[in-house]
Amino acid sequence: MNHLRLLPNPFRLQWEQVEFCAGRDLVLPNMEAVAYEEDTFLVLSAEPVVRPRESHIIRVMTDLIEQEENEPGTVILREGKPAQLLCVVHDLSRDPSMQTRWVRQAYLTIMRFVEDRGIENLATQMLGSVFGRLEEIKSLQYFIDAWQHVRPPQLKQVQLLTESETLLPSYHQAHP
């Protein structure tokens, strides 16, 4: 039995011991890790700011040439408070750039990270729907599939980074 119930606030949903909340404005201050949608060369998370070069142009070009591509479906950890989980679900050299198997694989990796680190509070973008064409409700289903597969016992709260006011009520209606 799912024990899924919609809380009075349409942006919150309780499922067993985990409270899901939705909102894109700000990552809640208690979140210990945040998962972001990314591509193989981490271009999507790059700051859109031009900075003065500190290295000679030849060094910069050599570094670019030698940069290794990240494997689609992997998750890159950037330590910090909160930790950043860069989820490689796009390969910009392919068309389409995103594949659902990479989203599923990234969500499984996130859940294993949550379990290994004892994370109680996690925020995540709806992978595949930020820069890709995956419907948010499908991305949420893949997230829940990964959560149900791994079942990290200490996970208490998940913040879904979305502007959709209907994501959680729609999911609840489809999965009573």
C-alpha positions in Angstrom: 0.0 0.0 0.0 1.3 3.4 -1.0 0.1 5.5 2.0 0.1 8.5 -0.4 -1.8 11.6 0.8 -2.1 15.1 -0.4 -1.6 17.6 2.4 -3.8 20.8 2.6 -1.1 22.8 0.8 -1.2 21.8 -2.9 2.6 22.1 -3.0 3.0 19.2 -0.4 2.5 15.5 -0.5 3.2 12.9 2.2 4.3 9.4 1.2 5.1 7.1 4.0 7.8 8.9 6.0 8.8 11.3 3.2 7.3 14.7 2.7 7.5 16.0 -0.9 7.2 19.7 -1.4 7.3 21.7 -4.6 8.6 25.2 -5.3 11.4 26.7 -7.4 11.9 30.1 -5.7 14.6 29.1 -3.3 16.2 25.9 -2.1 15.0 25.4 1.4 17.8 26.1 4.0 17.6 22.6 5.5 18.4 20.9 2.2 21.7 18.9 2.5 22.0 18.1 -1.2 20.7 19.6 -4.4 20.5 17.7 -7.7 20.8 19.7 -10.9 20.3 18.8 -14.6 23.7 18.9 -16.5 25.4 17.9 -19.7 28.6 15.8 -20.4 30.9 18.9 -20.4 29.1 20.7 -17.6 28.2 23.6 -19.9 24.6 24.0 -18.6 25.8 24.9 -15.1 28.5 27.3 -16.3 28.2 30.9 -15.1 27.2 33.2 -18.0 30.0 35.7 -16.9 33.1 36.5 -18.9 36.1 36.7 -16.5 39.5 38.1 -17.3 42.0 35.4 -18.2 44.5 34.4 -15.6 46.3 32.0 -17.8 47.9 32.4 -21.2 45.5 31.7 -24.1 47.5 28.7 -25.1 47.1 27.2 -21.6 43.3 27.9 -21.7 43.0 26.2 -25.2 45.1 23.2 -24.1 42.9 22.8 -21.0 39.8 22.9 -23.2 41.2 20.3 -25.6 42.2 18.0 -22.8 38.9 18.2 -20.9 37.3 14.8 -20.6 33.6 14.3 -21.3 31.5 12.9 -18.4 29.5 9.8 -19.1 25.7 10.4 -19.6 23.7 9.0 -16.6 26.5 9.8 -14.1 26.3 12.2 -11.2 29.2 14.5 -10.3 29.5 15.5 -6.6 30.5 19.0 -5.7 31.0 19.1 -1.9 29.6 22.0 0.0 26.6 23.0 2.0 24.4 22.0 0.4 26.3 19.4 -1.7 25.6 19.8 -5.4 24.8 16.7 -7.5 25.4 17.5 -11.1 23.3 14.9 -13.0 24.6 14.3 -16.5 21.4 13.6 -18.5 22.4 15.6 -21.7 24.9 14.9 -24.4 24.9 18.1 -26.5 26.5 16.3 -29.4 23.4 14.1 -29.8 20.0 14.8 -31.1 17.9 14.6 -28.9 20.4 15.5 -26.3 18.6 13.7 -23.4 17.6 10.1 -23.0 15.2 8.9 -20.3 17.5 6.0 -19.4 20.1 8.6 -18.3 17.5 10.3 -16.2 16.6 7.0 -14.5 20.2 6.1 -14.0 20.9 9.5 -12.4 18.0 9.3 -10.0 19.2 5.8 -8.9 22.7 7.2 -8.3 21.2 10.1 -6.3 19.2 7.7 -4.1 22.3 5.6 -3.4 24.2 8.8 -2.5 21.3 9.8 -0.2 21.5 6.4 1.4 25.3 6.3 1.7 25.5 9.8 3.2 22.5 9.6 5.5 20.9 12.5 3.8 17.5 13.5 5.3 16.7 16.5 3.1 17.1 16.5 -0.6 16.2 19.1 -3.3 16.1 18.1 -7.0 15.3 19.7 -10.3 12.9 17.6 -12.4 15.7 16.0 -14.4 15.1 15.9 -18.1 12.5 18.7 -18.0 14.7 21.7 -17.2 16.7 21.7 -20.5 15.0 18.7 -22.1 11.5 17.7 -23.2 10.7 15.2 -20.6 7.3 16.0 -18.9 7.8 16.9 -15.2 5.3 14.3 -14.1 7.3 11.6 -16.0 10.5 12.9 -14.3 8.7 12.7 -10.9 7.7 9.1 -11.7 11.3 8.2 -12.4 12.4 9.9 -9.2 9.8 7.9 -7.2 10.8 4.7 -9.0 14.4 5.2 -7.9 13.3 6.1 -4.3 11.2 3.0 -4.1 14.0 0.8 -5.4 16.6 2.1 -3.0 14.4 3.2 -0.1 16.9 5.3 1.9 15.5 5.0 5.4 16.6 8.3 6.7 15.2 10.5 3.8 12.5 12.7 5.3 11.9 15.6 2.9 12.3 16.1 -0.8 12.0 19.5 -2.4 11.0 19.3 -6.1 12.4 22.4 -7.8 9.5 23.2 -10.2 7.3 26.1 -10.9 4.3 23.8 -11.6 1.4 24.3 -9.1 -0.2 21.1 -10.4 2.7 18.6 -10.3 2.0 17.1 -6.9 -1.9 17.2 -7.2 -1.7 15.7 -10.7 0.6 12.9 -9.5 -1.6 12.2 -6.5 -4.7 12.1 -8.8 -3.0 9.6 -11.1 -1.7 7.5 -8.2 -4.3 7.5 -5.4 
